[in-house]
Amino acid sequence: MRKFEIIKEYLNKDVKIPERATNKSAGYDLASAEDVLIKPKEIVLIKTGLKVSIPADEVLLVFPRSSLAMKRGLMMSNGVGVVDADYYNNPNNEGHLMIPLYNFTDKEVLVKKGERVSQGIFVKYGVTVDDEANGTKRTGGFGSSGKY
């Protein structure tokens, strides 16, 4: 089942479950769960206070909102985020969705609580190599596979 949930740490902190802006929107808007000041040329993980349950044959792709760069001088430092189904409830951080933003301006940028910074799009993939032998289980979040 596909479902956004609020992580335990943010249950009583007025975090909103993402919605699509219109019935034809592809993405679910993801917002900051707190005020965050990003210094010039700094990368900060924006906490959403959310996790997402995804079917095993799907991925949540996270893209920057189209206005992020032009209006705010921010970009996602990883270009596109990939949230795998086994990230949900991982023991490291409960599957907390966090958005790495880079401030490419020469001024501090304040991201306000509730400000929509990215959008998540569910994509079915289900195609893997026929001789897949990897039985490794996820143990964490960003960079947790230990491979580059």
Residue pairs with C-beta under 8 A, 6 or more apart in sequence:
1 53
1 55
2 52
2 53
2 54
2 55
2 58
2 122
3 52
3 53
4 17
4 18
4 28
4 50
4 51
4 52
5 17
5 50
5 51
5 52
5 53
6 15
6 17
6 49
6 50
6 51
7 49
7 50
7 51
7 94
7 95
7 96
8 94
9 49
9 94
9 96
10 33
10 47
10 49
10 50
13 33
13 34
13 49
14 113
15 33
15 48
15 49
15 50
16 31
16 114
17 50
18 28
18 29
18 30
18 31
18 50
18 120
19 28
19 29
20 26
20 27
20 28
20 29
21 29
25 119
26 119
26 121
27 63
27 119
27 120
27 121
28 119
28 120
28 121
29 65
29 116
29 118
29 119
30 48
30 50
30 62
30 97
30 99
30 116
30 117
30 118
30 119
30 120
31 48
31 113
31 114
31 115
31 116
31 117
32 46
32 47
32 48
32 99
32 111
32 112
32 113
32 114
32 115
32 117
33 47
33 48
33 49
33 50
33 113
34 47
34 113
35 110
35 111
35 112
35 113
36 44
36 46
36 47
36 110
36 111
37 108
37 109
37 110
37 111
38 44
38 74
38 101
38 103
38 108
38 109
38 110
38 111
39 103
39 108
40 103
40 105
40 106
40 107
40 108
41 102
41 103
41 104
42 102
42 103
43 77
43 100
43 101
43 102
44 100
44 101
44 103
45 98
45 99
45 100
45 101
45 142
46 98
46 99
46 100
46 101
46 111
46 117
47 96
47 98
48 96
48 97
48 98
48 99
49 96
50 96
50 97
51 87
51 88
51 89
51 94
51 95
51 96
51 97
52 60
52 83
52 88
52 95
52 97
52 120
53 88
54 60
54 83
54 84
54 85
54 88
54 122
55 85
55 124
56 85
57 85
57 124
57 125
57 126
58 85
58 122
58 123
58 124
58 125
59 82
59 83
59 84
59 85
59 122
59 123
59 125
60 81
60 82
60 83
60 120
60 121
60 122
60 123
61 80
61 81
61 82
61 83
61 120
61 121
61 122
61 123
62 76
62 80
62 81
62 82
62 83
62 97
62 99
62 118
62 119
62 120
62 121
63 76
63 80
63 81
63 118
63 119
63 120
63 121
64 74
64 75
64 76
64 117
64 118
64 119
65 116
65 117
65 118
65 119
68 74
68 75
68 76
68 101
68 117
68 118
69 75
69 104
72 109
72 111
73 103
73 104
73 105
73 107
73 109
74 101
74 102
74 103
74 104
74 109
74 111
74 117
75 101
75 102
75 104
76 99
76 100
76 101
76 102
76 118
77 100
77 101
77 102
78 100
81 99
81 100
81 118
83 97
83 120
84 138
86 137
86 138
87 95
87 138
87 141
88 95
89 95
90 138
90 139
90 140
90 141
90 144
91 139
91 140
92 139
92 140
92 141
92 144
93 140
93 141
95 141
96 141
97 120
98 141
98 142
99 117
99 118
100 142
101 111
101 117
103 109
111 117
136 145
138 144
138 145
